[in-house]
Amino acid sequence: MFICAGSIESFSFAKSIGVGLINSAISLSNICMREIPKRLIFIGSAGSYDENIEIGSIFCSTTAYNIELSMIDGNSYTPLDNAIRIEGVNIDNLVDFANVNSSNYITNTDKYNAMFIESGILLENMEFFSVLNVARFYNIPALGIFCVSNHVCHDSHTQFIKNHSLVKEKLISFVNQNFFKNQTLNNSII
């Protein structure tokens, strides 16, 4: 089953689960209880901590983190496990792999980019940490497919808006080529 955040990032072949960590976890849990999907494939945009990664680049992931910037500055800590990896999902040769950080906040500074890159985290997406946690809870294989919409910096939102149409087109094309081959993307084939 394909899933996406929804709102301005909706796709005809994907079920919308809501924006942010909380909304996506609640909605996806309800979907999993009702429909019992065999696998979950989350698609969406992502900001890149690495300015050398081109806008429009596609990545897959089975690993997500929930690192808040205040933790990096030593102003907070968490007693919760803030990393998750779904095992047993084969994404070999699909596209490049990237670890993803999720937060309810969109970063608008490049101050922390080097630290994320050094830690092996390349992308930022609001929902993915929730998606993987729900998938693990219901024992459903899951992965994410992300298209880079912006670089994480002071004008992240402006870049996201500017590149949003390109990102949606690239994601649709990628899913069509790799999952549906020559079929038409619509809700009836999911």
N, C-alpha and C positions, 0 to 999 in steps of 0.2 A: 504494500500500500504506500503510495506517495503521499507525503504530508508537507505542508508549508505553513508559514506564519499566518498568512492571510493579509487582510487590510489591503495595502497597495501592493503587496507581494503575494498575489493569488495566482493560481494556475488552474486551468480547467480540469486537468487530470490529477490534481492533488487536493486532499482534504485540508481545509484551514484549521489550525489549532490555536491561533491567538498569538499575540505579540508579547514577548517577555517571558521570564522564567515561570511565573505563577500561572498566568492564563494558559500557557502551552501545556504545563503539567496537568492541570485540571481537565482541560479539553481532551488531551491525548489519552488520559486515563479513562475517561468516559468512552472514547472511541474504542479503546482496547477491550473494555468490558463488553461492549455491545457487539463489536464486529470480529473480534479475535483474529487480527491480521497475522499472516504467516511471517511477514517481515515488514520493517518500516524503513522508508527511504525519505529522509528529510531533504528538501531542496530550498536554497535561499541564497541571499547575498551575504557577503562578509567583508569586513574591513581588513586590510593587510597591515601588519606591523612592519613589514619589510617594504621599503619604498622601491626596491628593485623588482618586485613582483608586478607584472603588468596588469593594469585594469582589464577585466574580462577573462583573466586566467581562471581555470577550473581546477578545483581540488576535491578530493574525497577525504572523509575522516570517520574514524570509529573511536576517537578519543576527545574528551572535552574536559575543561577545567572551569572552575568558578572562583576566579581570583579577582577580588575587589582592589582598586588602586590604593585604598587606605591601608590595606595589609602590606603592600610593598613599601609604603612610607613608615611602617611600624606603628600605625595609629589604630590598628584593629587586628584581631585574630579570630579564628573560627575553631570550634571543637568538632566541626563536621568534616567529613571526607570531601575534599573539594576537587577531586579528580576521578574520572570514570573512563574505562575503556571496555568496549564490547569486543569479546573474543570470538573467533570462529567465523568472521565475516570476511570473505575473500574479495579484496578489491585490487588484487595484483593486476597490473597492466591497464587498469581502467584510466587513471590519471595520476597526477602527483598526489601524495598524501600530505596532510597538514593537521597538526593539533590545533584545537579551537578553544578560545576562552569565551565564556558566556557571563554576562552581567545584565542587570536591568538598566544599566547606564551605557551610553555610547561614548567612547573616549574621544575627546577633542583636543588632545595634546600628544606630541610625539615623545614626551619626556620618558616614558616607560618602554618604548619600542625595543630598544637594545636589550633590556632585561628579558622581555618576552621572547625575543629571537634567541638569545643565549640559552633560555630555558627550553627551547624547541617548540615554542608556541608561535604559530605564524599568523593565525586569523582570529577575528573577533566576530561573533554572531550571538544575538541575544537569547535564542531559544535552545541551542543544541545541547547544553548540559542537562536541561530538563528532559529533552527527548530521550537521551541515552539512559537517564535514570528511570524513566517510565518503562522503556524497553527492557531494561534489566529486571525491573520489578515483575513484569509480565513474562519474562523469559522469551523475548522476541528478538531475533537478530535485527540489527539496525545499523544504518550508516547515514552519513550526511554528504551531500553534494553541494558545493559552494562555488559561487562565481564572485570574484573580487570586484567590488563596486567602488571602493575608495581605499586610500591609504589612511592609516590612523594618524591624524594630525589636527591642527586648529580648524581646518575647513572640511572635516570628514563629512558633515551633513551636506554641504554644497556639492562635494564630489559625488556622494551617494545619489542625490537628486539628478545631477547631470548624467550619470551613467546608468540609472535605473532601467531604462528601456533596453539598453544594450545587454545588461545583465539578464533580464528576463528572456530576451531572444536567445542568448547563448545557453541558458539553462534548458529552455525548451528544445533547442537543437541537440544539445548533448543527451538529454533524456531520450529523445526520439531516436537518435543514432545508436545508443547503447542499450536501450531497454525495449523499445517498440519496433525497431528496425523500420520497415516501410508502412507501418500502420498509422492511422490518424490518431493524434492524441485527443482523447475525450474520456469522460468518466466511465463509459461503458466497458472499456477494456481493462480497467483496474481490478 
